[in-house]
Amino acid sequence: MRRASWMSSMTALYPEKFVFDVFGLPKILARDLAKNLEEQAFQFKPDIHLGELATNLRYVETDHAKLIEVTTASGTYLSRALIITSGNGIITPRKLPNERADEFEGKGIIYAVQRDELHGHERLEAVTVRDWRQNLHKLEIDALLPMIGFKINLGPLAKWGLELEDKHIKVDARIRTNLAGVFAAGDVATFDDKIKLIATGFAEAAMAVKSALEYMHPEQKVKMAFSSVSGVPAAKI
Ligand SMILES: Cc1cc2nc3c(=O)[nH]c(=O)nc-3n(C[C@H](O)[C@H](O)[C@H](O)COP(=O)(O)OP(=O)(O)OC[C@H]3O[C@@H](n4cnc5c(N)ncnc54)[C@H](O)[C@@H]3O)c2cc1C
């Protein structure tokens, strides 16, 4: 298992805001909720690879099964089923809508200030920024408000042959996409009257796991179980 930084919408976009509508939690900071979710997942010691962009998907036929191969910069991963939970996808700055904007990018038009270094002890006291001539300047500051606009981009998933609707992946009532063995849950998944909430993402993830198990074991009836009653069995897939 390799651990790296994990930036969900909660940790990237609103870490210091309270969330009031996750059932059973009267109110919780988004970053604490993300930390709790991470702790909950890691207690079962899953094999996790973070900080890798999934770029390609293809099917690989073996003697026994049709497998799904996902490629990242670090290698390839084979699986019998795949659940996509890519949320808002890749986040990039909104570009100035001017025909010469590209020409001057990095030569006067800068979409994000490059802060090469943060300085401080108890709190942030100064930043070092790089100007367009690549000169470094150390600036003393009282506060840093990084209000950097972004736009949503599905990223490489857009080329995987998935049926899309308005930059989201269409799923049916069993959270299946149009590709065999590929499911989608959370913000990236769409269906009629979809509500983009943390709570609905949780429910869709559970449904996606059930559908994935049914896909992998068509000969068996997948039985629903309560973790409070039957505990958590070691993964058998
Ligand atoms: C400002 C704001 C406030 C909100 N407040 C609330 C609230 O109070 N209550 C509530 O219920 N909901 C709230 N939401 C909605 C909630 O944050 C989302 O519904 C939820 O975070 C979606 O979770 P997710 O796992 O589907 O996606 P995300 O949390 O966006 O996670 C997707 C992950 O996939 C990664 N990823 C994307 N593409 C790839 C790729 N190709 N390869 C590898 N990784 C990839 C991303 O980097 C990210 O880590 C809010 C949303 C915003 C923007």
The ligand as a Gaussian input file, in Angstrom:
#p B3LYP/6-31G(d) Opt

LIG

0 1
 C      -18.160000      24.362000      -2.052000
 C      -18.882000      23.055000      -1.882000
 C      -19.586000      22.806000      -0.720000
 C      -20.283000      21.604000      -0.547000
 N      -20.966000      21.376000       0.622000
 C      -21.635000      20.202000       0.800000
 C      -22.373000      19.966000       2.002000
 O      -22.440000      20.790000       2.902000
 N      -23.013000      18.762000       2.121000
 C      -22.987000      17.817000       1.138000
 O      -23.571000      16.751000       1.319000
 N      -22.295000      18.030000      -0.013000
 C      -21.628000      19.199000      -0.208000
 N      -20.937000      19.419000      -1.377000
 C      -20.912000      18.347000      -2.393000
 C      -19.898000      17.257000      -1.976000
 O      -18.627000      17.857000      -1.725000
 C      -19.770000      16.229000      -3.085000
 O      -21.061000      15.682000      -3.352000
 C      -18.809000      15.105000      -2.700000
 O      -17.574000      15.594000      -2.235000
 C      -18.572000      14.206000      -3.922000
 O      -17.656000      13.207000      -3.570000
 P      -16.957000      12.339000      -4.702000
 O      -16.144000      11.322000      -3.978000
 O      -17.966000      11.881000      -5.700000
 O      -15.992000      13.342000      -5.499000
 P      -14.731000      14.185000      -4.991000
 O      -14.796000      14.458000      -3.532000
 O      -14.661000      15.349000      -5.933000
 O      -13.490000      13.205000      -5.228000
 C      -13.110000      12.832000      -6.534000
 C      -11.654000      12.397000      -6.510000
 O      -11.322000      11.774000      -7.754000
 C      -10.046000      12.268000      -8.174000
 N       -9.946000      12.107000      -9.644000
 C      -10.631000      12.738000     -10.621000
 N      -10.268000      12.292000     -11.845000
 C       -9.302000      11.347000     -11.621000
 C       -8.508000      10.499000     -12.470000
 N       -8.637000      10.514000     -13.816000
 N       -7.623000       9.660000     -11.890000
 C       -7.470000       9.609000     -10.542000
 N       -8.197000      10.368000      -9.679000
 C       -9.096000      11.224000     -10.226000
 C      -10.048000      13.722000      -7.711000
 O       -8.709000      14.209000      -7.652000
 C      -10.692000      13.587000      -6.327000
 O       -9.732000      13.224000      -5.341000
 C      -20.250000      20.615000      -1.572000
 C      -19.522000      20.860000      -2.750000
 C      -18.846000      22.073000      -2.910000
 C      -18.068000      22.306000      -4.172000

